[in-house]
Amino acid sequence: MLTEDDFDAEEMSYNRLLLAVDDDDDESSRKAFNYACTLARTFDLPLGIVSVMETGDMNIFQSLSPDVIKARRDDIYHDLNTYVSKAKAFGVKEVKPMVGEGKPERVILEEIIPDFKPDLVLLGSHKHRGNLRIGHVAGEIMREAKVSVIIVK
């Protein structure tokens, strides 16, 4: 077993950041966004920003209505493009928007991370009854991701 005497400090850095924003939780997304932009600008890293349209939280009538689905997609694209514009205005040079549909944790773990190949994922935590908590999606990604994950409170 290695002890503290058996190793030296080594530089550790990241090359590609992925920020997951929740269209239903602006406050936690904003804090994670600020931190992701700060890292991306400071270290000149590409930043991917993903938002997932949760199809499981729609009732059967909503899921069968093309107008409801289109309006929901339009809202997500609008908000995502706002994040991208604000990141660029902040000084992040390379920003890639991504949208998925389905269960956010599954989409991020099985589609977005393998395609975008980040080595650090950033997520926000949300308030529940006045207390900050790690939500289901953030907890699942933190447990299952093969890359480093930071939860921003």
N, C-alpha and C positions, 0 to 999 in steps of 0.2 A: 504494500500500500504506500502510495506517495505521501510525503509529508510536505509541510511548507518549505523545508530546506531543499527539496528535490526539484524545484522548478523556479523559473524566473518569469517575471511579468513579460507578456508579449502584447504587441499592439493588436487591437481588434477593431475592425472597421466594417462598415456596411457599404454596399455598392448600389442597392436598389430598394426603395421604400414603397410599401403599399399601405395606403390609408383606406380604411373602411368607414364610410359615413352612413348613418342611419337617417333616412328621410323623415322618420317619426320622432327623432330626438336631436333637435338642433343644438341644444346646450352641450351635451357630451361630444357630439360630432365637432363642434366648433373648437373645443379645447384640444381634442386630438389633432384637428386640422392645424391649429396654431403651432403645436409641437412638431408635426410632420413638416410643415413649411419651414420652420426654423432649422431643423436638421438638414432638409434638402438644400436650402439656400447656403447654410454655413459650410456644408461639405460638398456642395455642387453635385448632388445626387439626383437621378431621375426619380420622380414621384408618380406613382399610379394612384388614382383615386377611384374607388369602386363604391357603387350603391346598388343594392339588390332590391328589386320589387318583390315583396313577399306575397306570393300567390295564395298561401295558406290562410291568410287573415281576411280573405274576401269571402262573402257568402256566395251561395250557388248562383243567385241572380246576378250579382256583380261579375262573377267569373264568366258568365255566359253573355254578358253585354259588351260588345265591341267598343261602344262609346265610353264605358266606365274604364275598361282596360286601356284604351288610348289616352284618356285624360290622366290616368295614373302614370302611364309611361311618360307622357309629356311633362308632368310635374317632376318626375325623377330626373329626366334629361335636363330640364331647366335648372333645377337645384345643383346638379352635378356640374353643369357648365358654369354656374356661378362660382362654385368652389375652384374650378380650373382657372377662371379669370382672376379671382382673388389671389390664387397661388402665384400666377405669373406677375401680377401687379406687385406682389410682395418680393419678387426677385427669384423665384424658382424658375430655372431655365427650361427644364423638360418636365412636362406634366401630361400624363395620359389618362383620359377619362375611360371608365369601364362600367357597363351596366350588366347585371344578371337578373334572372328571374327564378324564383323558387324559394327554398329555405336558405336564408343567408349563409348560415354556417357551412352547409353542404356546397353551395355555389362557390363560396370563397375558397374552401379547402380543396374541392375537386376540380374546379374549372379555372378560377382566377389565379390562384397561386401557381399551379403548374404552367399556365400560359404566360404569365407576366414574369415569373421567376424572381420574386423579391427575396432578399435575405433578412428583411425586417418588416413585420406587419404592425401597424399602429391602430388601436381601437380606443374608443371612449368608454367610460362607465356611466351608468345613468343613476338618477335619483329615484329612490323608492321610499315613499313616506318620509321624505326629508333626509334620508341617509344615502350616501353613495354606495352603489353595489355594482359588482360585475354581473352583467346580464348573461342570459343563457348563451347567446351567440358568441360574445367575447370569451366566456368560459370554455366553450366547446373549441373555439379556434385556438385558444391558449393551450389547451390540453392536447389537441391533435395535430397542430401544425408542425411541420418538420423544420421550420425556420424560427428565429427569435420573434417574440411577440411582446409588445409593450402596451399596457393598459394605462391610458392617461386619465387621471381623476381631475 
